[in-house]
Amino acid sequence: MAIVSLANAKGGAGKTTAALLLACELARRGDRVAVLDCDPLACMTDWFRHGCNDGNLFVLSGVATTTLSDHLRRLRGQVEHVIIDLSGAADVLVALAIGLSD
């Protein structure tokens, strides 16, 4: 299972857009993809509700520092790729996600 985190301490840098494009392309190729929406604004979750789902892609929202590792453990063996969409902040969740990424 590949884990990719998109992080930047600045909001509005295109992290969610890049995460969405990557996740949709991997799902379109037939891979099972989970996107972890770690942004309190939940823009990825909103985009997901309005399309870009062919059955191989799903989004988990409300992921926090205390739940990130548990989500990743549960996803092992279930998906080929995990995309972590982080908020525009330099915080503990960003550091943890980067540390758990490939």
C-alpha positions in Angstrom: 0.0 0.0 0.0 1.5 3.3 -1.1 0.9 6.3 1.1 1.2 9.8 -0.4 0.7 13.0 1.6 0.1 16.4 0.1 1.3 19.1 2.5 2.1 22.8 2.4 2.0 25.2 5.3 0.2 27.7 3.0 -3.5 27.3 2.4 -4.8 27.6 -1.2 -1.6 26.0 -2.7 -3.5 23.3 -4.6 -3.1 20.4 -2.3 -6.7 19.2 -2.5 -6.8 19.7 -6.3 -3.6 17.7 -6.7 -4.9 15.0 -4.3 -8.2 14.7 -6.2 -6.6 14.5 -9.6 -4.1 11.8 -8.4 -6.8 9.8 -6.6 -9.2 9.9 -9.6 -6.5 8.9 -12.1 -5.4 5.9 -9.9 -9.0 4.8 -9.5 -9.6 5.2 -13.2 -6.7 2.8 -13.8 -8.5 0.2 -11.7 -6.6 0.6 -8.4 -8.5 0.9 -5.1 -7.8 4.3 -3.6 -8.6 5.8 -0.2 -8.3 9.6 0.4 -8.0 10.7 4.0 -9.4 14.2 4.3 -7.5 15.8 7.2 -8.5 19.3 6.4 -11.2 20.8 8.8 -12.7 22.6 5.7 -13.4 19.1 4.2 -13.1 20.4 0.6 -12.1 16.9 -0.6 -15.2 15.4 0.9 -17.4 18.0 -0.8 -15.7 17.3 -4.2 -16.2 13.6 -3.7 -19.9 14.0 -3.1 -20.2 15.8 -6.5 -18.6 13.2 -8.7 -15.2 11.5 -9.4 -16.3 8.2 -8.1 -16.2 5.0 -10.1 -16.4 2.6 -7.2 -12.6 2.3 -6.6 -12.3 5.5 -4.7 -13.6 6.5 -1.3 -12.9 9.4 1.1 -12.7 9.4 4.9 -13.3 12.8 6.4 -12.5 14.1 9.8 -9.2 12.4 10.1 -7.2 13.7 13.0 -3.8 13.2 14.7 -5.3 10.7 17.1 -7.0 8.6 14.3 -4.6 8.7 11.4 -2.5 5.6 12.3 -5.7 3.6 13.0 -7.2 4.5 9.6 -4.0 3.4 7.9 -3.9 0.1 9.8 -7.5 -0.7 8.8 -6.8 0.2 5.1 -3.8 -2.1 4.8 -4.7 -4.9 2.4 -7.9 -3.1 1.4 -6.5 -0.5 -1.0 -3.5 -0.1 -3.2 -3.1 3.7 -2.5 -3.8 6.1 0.3 -3.8 9.8 -0.5 -3.6 12.1 2.6 -5.0 15.6 1.9 -3.7 17.8 4.7 -4.7 21.3 5.8 -2.7 24.4 5.1 -0.9 24.4 8.5 2.4 23.4 10.0 1.1 21.2 12.8 1.5 17.7 14.4 -0.9 16.1 12.0 1.2 17.2 9.0 4.4 15.9 10.6 2.8 12.6 11.5 1.4 12.1 8.0 4.7 12.9 6.3 6.4 10.5 8.6 4.0 7.7 7.7 4.2 8.4 4.0 6.3 6.6 1.3 
